[in-house]
């Protein structure tokens, strides 16, 4: 997948399809409590079908519509001699 398709601008165009008459607006942004990862909420206020999506920045620097996986608890074991 090209970088354009995973950039925030590219994803907003793909998922929300803003136009000059109905532009996209950032309504929220910040960092998640778990993992301190960036997020942005973008809204398109179309008169018949308003839409908003959250976008999350992943460790590879690309934006996605799903949050990155959190750190999960792990168990280990020591091999007995």
N, C-alpha and C positions, 0 to 999 in steps of 0.2 A: 504494500500500500504506500502511496506517495506521501511525502511530508505534508503536502497541501491538503490531502484528505483527512489528516489527523491534526491539523492546526485548528485553533479555536475559530478563526474566521471561516475556514472550509467547513467545519462541522455545523456552524450556525447556518451557513447557506444550505447545507444538505438537509438538516433536520427542521429548520424553521422557515426557510425560503422567504427571507425579507425582500421587500421591494422599495423603490423610492417613495411610493405612496404609503407603504406600511413598513417602516424601518424597525430594526431590532434595537432593543435597549437593555443595557445591563441593569438589573434591579437589585442584585446582591452580589457580593464577592467577599472573600476572606479565606480563612484556613480552617480545616476540619479540626475538631477536638482530638480525634484519634489520628495520630500520625502527622498532624500539622501540615496537611497537604492543601494545596490551593484549590478553590472552587469558584465558579462564576454561575450566576443564574441569569439567563438571557430570555427576554420576553418579546413577543411580537403581538401587538394589540390589534389584530385584524377584527373588524366589526362583527363578523359572523362566527369567527372561530379563533378566539384569543389562545395563544400557546406560550408556554414557558418551559424551559428545560434547564437542569443543572448540568454543568460540565466540570469534569475533574481532571487535574493535571497529574499524569503518571510519572514515575521515576525516569522513564526514557525521554521526558520532555514533551511528549505529545498529550493532547487533550482527548478525553473519551466521555461518553455519556453515562458510563458506569464508574463507580468509585474504585480506586486501586485496592487490591487485597490488603487487608490489615495484617499485622504481625500476629501469628497464631501461637498459642502455647505449644511447646514441643516436649516430648519425653525422650530420654536416652537411656542407655544401659551400658554397664561395664561388663565386659566379657570376663568370666571367672577363669583363673589360671589353672 
